[in-house]
Amino acid sequence: MSTELGSKEQSHKWWMERAMRVLPGGVNSPVRAFRAVGGTPVFVESGDGPYIWGVDGKKYIDYVCSWGALIFGHAPPFVVEAVERAMRKGSSYGAPTPGEVEFAEMIAEIVPSVEMLRMTSSGTEAVMGAIRVARGYTGRDLVVKFEGCYHGGADYLLVQGGSGLATFGVPNSHGVPSKIAETTLVAPFNDLDAMKRIFEKHGRDIAAVIVEPVAGNMGVVPPEEGFLQGLREVTAAYGAILIFDEVMTGFRVALGGAQALYGVKPDLTCFGKVIGGGLPVGAFGGRRDIMEKLAPLGPVYQAGTLSGNPLAIAAGKATIEALKKPGVYERLEAQSCKIANGLEEAAQKNGVTDFCVQRVGSMLTPFFAKGPLRSWQDVSRADRSGFALWHRAMLEQGVHWPPSQFEAGFVSLSHDDEVCEVTLRAAHAAFAALPK
Ligand code: KE4
């Protein structure tokens, strides 16, 4: 705890200045730097359940929850014990283990579209593997993604739509060659007409469509009725692979993920976050005929030193076993609904009218905009400075909310009634503190 630190080390600013000298932006992942909301990030000393403690010794209710990985909150004892047991036997072998087989069987049993699985160490790697095997299986190059959806750091997915409805990707990161970006087509989320126009024009060259079945990376934007089913039909009609990127929604919005919630079966699914119980993990899986194209069976190469390592497997298995227990998702739904409704009520009572909360299950985003918001075009009109002021005020009230208007917040099974009440009291104070 922070008592072990000297007084200067108990300051986020002190750590940020020191971090900036050795870590670009002081962080190992950009969003953590608070650039979208201003101020200095909380340097975390420890976590327990719904709480984190900063180096300043202050306790915060956490809704980042490792960007969705911690569905049971921080350091759940049953996960800690599982990882400790595994560690005592060895952290990694670079050789097959029974645990990886049991883990793949567990995922395949819960997620019907998954006949075979390949583990990785991050969601990005899982997405890269899924797209490469889709390209290898179809012999085609083009990939379709949606504006506002994020799928990790692969070059050809760090692209945004140009103007207009459906355009070839334009890099939104330096270091991505335009030739690479041009293998990606970008369409508006929830716009089936645009998707059909893309296929009419490029259908036989499209290897895959990748979608966050519930968008979480532009803030939470649910799929409209028929959207996912429409993607299923148009990809099947042209022999393209439908990839659900369930890195965020997998085991989050339902035990079987968004595909179970909406009843649409993709050809491939990408996983991450929850399935690793807080340890570095990713996985992709789906149709056997596609997955068998992967080395060493087939010609599509994909590999990873720590893929399926015993520690991540132990944390993941313990987490998924606990998620299978009755009542878990009903409880997540009840607590998340309380938070979402409470935030909207607090905004309204404090005269903040351009505000809505969009939520699916225990992933939710408070938008400083009137809803409903159905695409990047809609959410990009949200008042980012209003969100930033609210975020700062919530932090001062002891609530650690994701530091961007275009991110999802996450409720865990450790967010009990008292935590919800404290959160909503903080929200009332935060809305009241906003400039009128
Ligand atoms: P990772 O490589 O970060 O494990 O997963 C990439 C990824 C892929 N697909 C989806 C739908 C994702 O949400 C992510 C990662 N999510 C972000 C949160 N928006 C991680 C946080 C960060 O980048 O620091």
Residues whose N, C-alpha, C, O or C-beta is under 5 A from the ligand:
A	BS01	KE4	S29 V31 W67 S122 G123 T124 Y150 H151 G152 E212 N217 D245 V247 M248 G272 V281
